[in-house]
Structures are given as structure tokens and as C-alpha cells.
Amino acid sequence: MIQTNYNPDVLSCLANLSNDEVFTPPSLVNDILDLLPAELWSNPNAKFLDPVSKSGVFLREMAKRLMHGLETQIPDKQERINHIFSKQLYGIAITDLTALLSRRSVYCSKTANGKYSICNTFDDEQGNIRYERMKHTWQSDKCTYCGASQEVYDREDALETYAYNFIHTDKPEKIFNMKFDVIVGNPPYQLSDAGHGRSASPIYHKFIEQAKKLNPRYLTMIVPARWYAGGKGLDDFREEMLKDSRIRELYDFPDATDVFPGVQIKGGVCYFKWDRDNRGLCKVSSHKRGNLLSVMERPLLDFGAETFIRYNEAISIVTKVRKLKEKTIKEIVSVSKPFGLRTNYLGQKKPFKDCVQLFQNGGIGYVSKDELTANKEVVSKYKVFIPPLGSGSDSFPHPILGKPFLGLPNTACTETYIYIGIFDGEIEAKNLMSYISTKFFRFLVLLNKPAQHATKKVYHFVPMQVFNEPWTDTKLNKKYGLTQDEIAFIESMIRPMDLTQNSGDDE
């Protein structure tokens, strides 16, 4: 039977501006608002700020809760509407377009003082949803506030500059001249760099840092989860967040499509509750394929790691591995650009006298040893080459790593690969490859690899082995005393890898 009276929420039907500026579905907004204490919605003095309003959905859903919560205190509906919109709810739009959209969603009018506005106390068009066109402050070709590239974002007035109001000021408290009980939102995720192809720099962390300057009672935002491992300007932010005991709840989604249907965000997303006046362990909720897998109260930093272990089920496995106090495989993993040659370097097409075989982007080339600027002593040894980029898929089970291959003596590589191990014999190198191919090895890499890149630091949790014998998952599971449940979890997360096949990263 066709449902003829179906009236969908228009804010659940909006197309995203981009993968960097994602509209938040109303259902997700309400999940996030559920983190806040229920008594806030019946407090006529509580003040709420969305500093990154796009559709106005956070403000709209908060208004619904306040309308219900204040009904007994302010019985007159119009008086209650006027009070909520003029004295409790505040927004800062990210563009002129989203300012109009937000006002339309919240006030039912694109102008706050318009004929159709449900709030009749505003005397200006913006109301409490502000937008001011800002300019970047350039220094050495970068914006001092957000790091935007002058080459990309120094635009004429007719074009959007993406100089977001909330983070382009040293005094965010001056925007509304008040303190807020709650700051909540879904900030823009990144800005494109100049001259680096599709490269982009994260920006979402700057909104969190700015919000903390306002010192609200509660702060909650949904952002990419790549900050767990830092990198690209996120190292200081990661360290500060993971050591902040005021983060009391964290909801983790390795597959972003669980909350943003149809949107691929590498490394997934998370949202959190920061509680200014309450410190303690964090309640970590792990999700997969739309289901809640587990909930555990634990520190965000553990095992001496620099990164956050996102899977609760992994904690017992890492505990068993660390109990043996073995060295980590990270100690024998090369740095990026191991022989000093960039990805775009191409060797000669044909071999020549005293040349070194070079594994490079697109195949094999040949290069003089003199052209190598690092680790020349490794050229004559056996080693294992592996691409530092894993599969781009966020689906389960994960591939995690590209397929390793044997590096014979007289071989090197460009930045397209890294190498693991330095051996005098071929047997040890092949046994290392067997270890890399195990699900156990790649599961421990996954714990420190929230995005595609698999550089040296992602091997932090992987223990060293003796490579006079090949390794299998059966041997490793027995060595570390893993339970059937722990083995099953690893199996559910990691794809098998067949080293006998030459094509593809894994099976």
C-alpha cells in the first residue's frame, strides 16, 4: 500500500555541500542532544550555541526540546517561543547561504524579523543566527587563524572565502557577549591545500579548540575520527584531547555511512561529550554496521600509546600482547621515503652497469646507487617492501595493508613503498612476510591506523618475533592465549591475505 500522507523532514533530504561540509541528519542530531542532561531543557536561563550552523537542525531540535521542557514555566506558547529564540538559542552560520537556510529552518523565515517569522521580538534580519563575511589574515601565504592557502582562498568578493566567523577571531566570546552552557555542532572538516593535488588540511579541530576557550558547561561535536592518530597538524590536538579527562563519553563509528548515509569519510567519525565540571574515565561506545557493539569505561590513552584504541574488544588482546614485554616491530620499519627518493621519481627504463633495481610508482626502474640519499647500506640486504597506503575501503572486514613483497639484495624503492626488516638471508625475510600476512599482525596495525596511511608509527602495537620460522594465526593465537571470542573478533575485522597471488592487495 502506498502511504499518501508521508511528510518527510526536509532537513533529512538535503544534499551535502561536500564531503567536508556535511549536513547532519535530524536523527543523529537527537542522538547527540541526548548526551546532555535532561534538566537543561527545562532551564529558562540555559544558553545554547551552534557555532557552525549549516541547516539549522541543531537549533531547531533544541527548540523543540525547550518548547516542551518550559511549557509549565511559560504556558503561553508565543511568549515561550519568543523567550527561547531571543534568549536561549544562538547560531553562527558558516556561509551566507547557510545563514538563510538556518533562519528558515529555525524561525520559519529567512529573515528573523520577517512577516512569517514565528518569533516576533527580533528587530533585525539576522536575529540570533549571525553571519558576517570575514577575511583571512595572510602571513607567509597562509591564514594565521585557519591555515588556509592564500593561493586558493584569496578570492574576489563574489566568491565564498570559507573564512569561518567562529575561528577567525581571538575573542569568540565577543560575538554574542555572553557565556554559554552548551556548545554543539558539526564543523567543516578540511580545507584544500595549494599545489598538492587533492591534498587537504584538517580544520575541524580549530572549532573544538575555539569552543573550549568559551568554557561552556558542555561541549559536543561530531568530527572525523582521524585525530585519534594525529598527523597533518593534529598531533598537539590529539595529545590534548586524549589527556583531557573531561571527555566523558565518546561514540565511535569506523564506517561514516552508519551516521551519514552515502558519505565516505576515511577513518570514520565520532562524537563526544566534554563535561567541564566532571572529570573521570570515558564511556566509549563502539558501533559497526548500525549496531552498538560494546560499551566500556576506560582511559582514552593506555598501554603507553600515543593514539586511541577505538575498539573496546581490542583492549584484552593488547593487554595479553603487552604482558610478554616484547619489542615492537616498529623498530625495524623504515621511515617514509626510505632511500630519499620522492614518489614522483622515476628511474631509467633499462638496467645499466652497477645499477640498483628500483621499485617505483607504476613498476620497476633502475638507478645509480649514488642517487640514493639515505640507507644505502640496506641496498645489499634482504628486506620486505610494502606500500604505505592501505585500501581506501572503510568496509568490513578491512584489508589494512597492501601486500608485502620480497626485496632482494641490490634493490631499493621510492616513497611509494617502505621497507620492513634488514636480513642477511632470504628465509628470515620470507618468514617476516608470513607474519605480515596474518590477521593478528594486521589487526594490531588497524588499532593505530584510522586512515589510509600506514607509516612507521602504525606498527606500535605489533610485537617483534623471531624469524627463523614462518608464522600463522594459529601459532600466534596460541602464543598469546587468545580466547575464541577474541579470535572471532579479529576474524570479523580483517580480510585474509594470500601471498601466493600476485594481483590485488588481498583476497
N, C-alpha and C positions, 0 to 999 in steps of 0.2 A: 504494500500500500504506500502511495506517495504521501509524504507529510506536507500538507499545503500551508500550514501555519508556522513553518520553521523560520525563525528570525535570527540569523547568526549575529554574534557580536562583531561589529565591523572591525574592531581592533585585533581580532584574531584572523582577519582576512587580508591584512596589509602585506604587500611585497616588501622585502627588506631593501634598505638603501644600498647595502653591500654586505659582504661577509664581515666587514669591520664595524658597521653601524646596523646592528640587528634589532629589529622591533621585538619587544618582549611579549609573548602570548599572555593574555589575561590569567589563564590558569596557573602559569608559572609565577606571575606577579603575586597571586594569592598564596602560593606556597611560600614565597619569600616573606610576605607580610605576616604569615602565621608564626614566624620566628619571634615576632615582637610580643611583649606582654599584653594580654587581653585588656588590662586596665587602662592602657593608653587610649583606647577608642572611646572611653567614657570620661576622659580628662579634657575639659574645655580649654585648658591652658597649654596643652601639649602642642608643640610646633614641629612640622614635618617638612623636609626639603628633598626634592628630586633635583639634583644639580645638573642632570644630563637628560632632560625631558625630550623625548622624540615624538611619541604618540600621545603622551599624557596619561598613559594607562596606570602608572603607579599612583598618580594624584587622584585619578578617577576612582580607583579601587579603595584608596584610603578614605576618600569622601564617603563612599558607600558605608564603610565601617563606622565612621564618625556619625553619620546620619542616624544609624541605628543606636550607637552607643550613647549619644547625647539626647535621645528622644525624651527621656523623663526629665532631664535638666532644662532643656529648651524645647518645650512642647510645640510651639508654633513652628511650622515647617519652614516658612520663609525666613523667619528670624534665625533658625538653625542653619539654613543654607548660607545666609549672609555671614554668620559668625564663622562657620567652617572655612569658607572660601576666602574671607578677608583677613582672618586672624590665626588660622592654623595651617593652611596648605600653601606651600611656596615651591616654585619651579624655576629652573634656568634652562631655557631651550638651547639646543646645540646649533641650530641654524634658524634663519628667518622662516623657512618653510615649516620646520617642526614647531616653531612657536605658534604659528597659526593653527596647525593640526592639534597641538596640545590644548590650546584655548577652546577650540571647537569640541574636543572630547570632554573637557572638564566643565567649561562654562556654557556649553551648547551654543557658542557664538565665537567666531574667530577674533572678535574684539570683546574685551572684558566688560566694557560699558555699552555694548551694543543693544539694539532693540530686543534681541532674543536671548540675551544673557540671563541665566537663572539667578545670578547674584546681582542685586540692584543697588549695591553700595559703592561700586568702583566708579571713579571719576576720570579714569584714563583707559586707553585701549589695551594696555598690557596687563593690567590687574596685578596679580601676584605670580604671573608666569612671564618672566623677563627674558628679553633677548637684546643684546647690544652688539653690533658689529665691531669686532676687535681687530687689531692689527698685531702681527707678530713683531717681536723685538729682536732685530737681527744683530748678531755678533759672530764674526768669522763664518758667515754663510749659514748659520743655524739660529733658530729661535731660542733665546735664553730661557723661556718658560717651558716649551714643549719639545724642543729639539727638531722642529720641522725644518726641512731643507729650503733655503731661500730660493734656490733654482726652481723648485717645484711649486712653492706656495706663495711667492711674492707676486700676487695677481692683481689685475685691474679690478676696480670696484664692482663691476658687473658679475664677477665670479666669486664663488664661495672660497674663503681662505682657510676654513677649518681652524681658526684661532678661537678655541672654545673659551667662553667667558669665564667659567669657573676656575680654570687653571692658568689664565693669563692675568693674574694679579697676585701681588704679595700679601694682600689683605682681603681674603674672601669674605671675612665677616662684615666688610663694609657694603657688600652687595645688597643685603637687606637690613643691616644694622641690628641684628638680633642673634640670640643663641637658639640652637635647635635641639630638640630632644631626639629626633630621628633623622638620619640621612640615608636615603635609599635610592638605588638606581642601577642602570645598565649602561656603563660608559662606552664611548667609542674605543675600539680595540687597538688600532695601529694607524700609522701614517706612512705613506710611501717614501722611500729614500730616493735621492737623485743619483743617476749614473750607476745603479746596481740592478738593472733589470726589474724583476718583480720583488726585490727586497723591500722590506718594510720594518719600521721600528715600533715597538710597543708603546702605547700611550696610556692604557687603562690604569696603570699603577699610579700615575700622577693624580688622577681623580681621587683615588683612595688616600694618598698622602695628603692631598689638599683637604679632604673631608676630615681627616684626623686633626688638622690644625684648628678646626672649628670645635673640637672636643664635644661632640654630641654624646648623649647617653647611650645611643645605639647607632651602629653603622652596619648596613648590609648592602652588598653589591654582587652582581653576577658578572664574572670576568673569565677570560681564557685561563686554563689551568697550567699554562706553560711556565708561569712564575715559580712553580714548585722546584724546578731545576735551575732557575736563573738564566744567565746569558743575555747578551744583547741589551745591556743597560738595566737588567733586572736583578743583578746579584745583590746589591745593597737592599733593594726592596724585599727580595726573598728572605734574606737574613733577618730583617726587621720583622717581617710578618711571622716567620716560623718561631721566633723567640718571643712573640707577643702573646702572653698568657690571657689577654682579654679576648682573643678569638675563641669563643666558647662552643661554636657549632660550625661545622664545615660539611657541605653537601657536594659530593664529587661525582661527576659524570664523564668518564673517559670517552664516551661517544656523545658528541654535542647534539646529535639529532634526537636524542632522548628528550631534550627540552626545547630545541629549536628545529622543528621538522624541516628537512630539506637543506639544512645549512651545515656544511663541513667546516669545523674549526679544529685544526690539527692539535692534538693533545687533549681535546675535550674542554669542558668548562666546569666552573664551581661557583657556588655562592656561600657566603659565610655570615655569621653574626658576631660583631665586635661589641662587647659589653663593657663600657668604660669602668663601671664600679664593681665588677666581679671578675676576679682572676681565677684560673684553675686549668684543669685538663680540658681538652677539646673533644666534643662529641662528634666523631667522624662517621658520616653515613655514606656508604659506597653503593652506587647504582650501576645497573647493567641491563640494557635492553628494556628499559622502562620499569625495571623491578628493583626494589630495595634489597641488596644482597646482604648487608650486615651493618651493624652499628657498634662502635667501640669508643670508649673514652680513653684517650691516650695523649701523650705529648705530640706536638707537630714535628719535633725533632727528636730522633732517637738513634741509637747504635753509632753515635759519633758521626753521623752522616751530615752532609750539608744540605740535603734535599729531603722532601717529604715523601714518605712511603704511602701512596694513595690507597692501596688495597689492605683492608683490615686483615684479610685472610693470610696475607704475606708475613705478618708480624711473627707468628710462631715459627715459620720457615726460616726467616732471617735469624731469629734467636738461636735456632739449632745450628745454623751455619756458623754464626759468630762464636758459639760456645767452644769450637775447636781452635780458635785463635790463629787461624792460618793467614798467611799473607794474601793480598788481593791480586787478582790478575791484572789490575790497573797498572801495576809496577812494570809489566812487560809490554804495555800498549804504547805505541808511538804517539807523538803529538800530531796534530793536523799538519799537512804539508811536510811530511816526514823527511823528504830529501831536498826541501827548499824550492820545489817546482810547483807553480800555481796550476789550477785546474785547466786553464786555457793554454798551457804549454804543450806543444806537440813536438815529439822527436822526429828524426828523419824516418822516411818510409822504409828504407832498406838498411840492413846491417852493414857495418864497416869495421875496419880493423880496430881491435881493442874497445869496441863499443859495449854499452850496457843495455840490456833489453829493458824497455820502459813500458810499464802498464799505465795507460793514459786514457783520457776520455775518448771513447769510441774505438778502443782497440789497443794495439801494440805499436810502439815506435822504438827508435834507437837513439842513444845519446852518449856523448863522451862523459867519462867519469868526472872530468874536470868541470862539467857544467852543473854537477850536483853540489849544492852548497851546505848540505847537512848530512850527517850519519853515513858518510862514505864507507866507514868500516863495516857497515851492515850489508853492503852490496855483495860481499863474498860469502855470506852466510845463508842458511835456510831460514825462512820466515813464513808467516801466513799473512796474505793480503786479504783485506775485507773492505767493502765500501763503507764510508762513514754515514751514509744515508740509508735508512731502512725504508720499508714500503710506506707509501703515502696513505695506506688504508687505515682507518680507525675502527674497522670492523673486527669482530671476534671470530675465531681466535687470531692473535696477532702474528705477523711474520717476524717482527722486531728487528732482525738484522738481514742484510744481504748475505749471499752465500760466500763463505771464505774459499780461497784457493791457494795452492802451494806456490811460494816464491822460492825458486831455485837460486843457487849461487849465480852471481852476475846479473841480478835483476834489481830494479828499483821501481818507483811509482811516482806519479804526480799527486796533487792534492785530492784527486778523485778517489784515492784509497788511503788507508792507514795500514800499518803492519802490526802484528802481534807476535812477540817472541823472537829470539835470536838463537839459532841452533847450529851445531856443527854437523848434525846428521839429519837425514830425511825422516827417519822413523818418529823422532820427537815432534817434528813439525806436523806430521800426519796425525799423530795422537792428539795434538792440540786442536786440529781441525775436527776430530771426532768429538772433543769436549764442547767446542763452539756449537756444533750441530745439535747438542742435546737440548731438550726443552728446559731442563734445570738451569743450564747456563743462560739461555735467552730470557727465561723468566726473571732471573736476578738482574739482568740488564734492563728489562722492562721497568723495574721498580725505580730506576733512576733516569728514565728516558721518556719524558712526557710529550716529546715532539719527534720529528723525523731524524734529527741529527744524533749520531752515535759516536761522539768524540770520546777521548780518553776517560773523562770523568764518569761516563755512564756505567763503567765496569767496576764501580766502587764496591758493590756487594758480592761480586763473583770471587770465590776463593781460588787460590792457586792450587794446582795439582802436580803430581809427579808425572811426567810424560814419557815414562818408559813402558806404558801400556795404553791401549785405547780406552775411551770412556763411553759408557752408555748411561741412560737414565736409570736403568735397573741398579747398576753399581752405585750411582750417586744417591739414589733414594735410600739404599741400604746403608751407605756410609753415614748419612746424616740423620738416619732414623725417622724418615718422613712417614706420616700416617697415610692411610688410604684416602682420607678426606683432603689432606694436603696435596697428595699426588693428583687427585682428581681435579683440584683447583688449578694446578699447573697445567694439566692436560686441557682444561677448558679455555685456557688463556693463550696457549702457544701452538702454532702450527708445526707439524713435523717438517724436518729439513732433510732432503735426500742428497748426499754429496756425490752420488754416482751419476746424477743427472746434471748436464751442463747448461741447460736453459732455465731461465727464471731464477728468482731468489730462493724459492722454497716450494714445497708441494702444497 
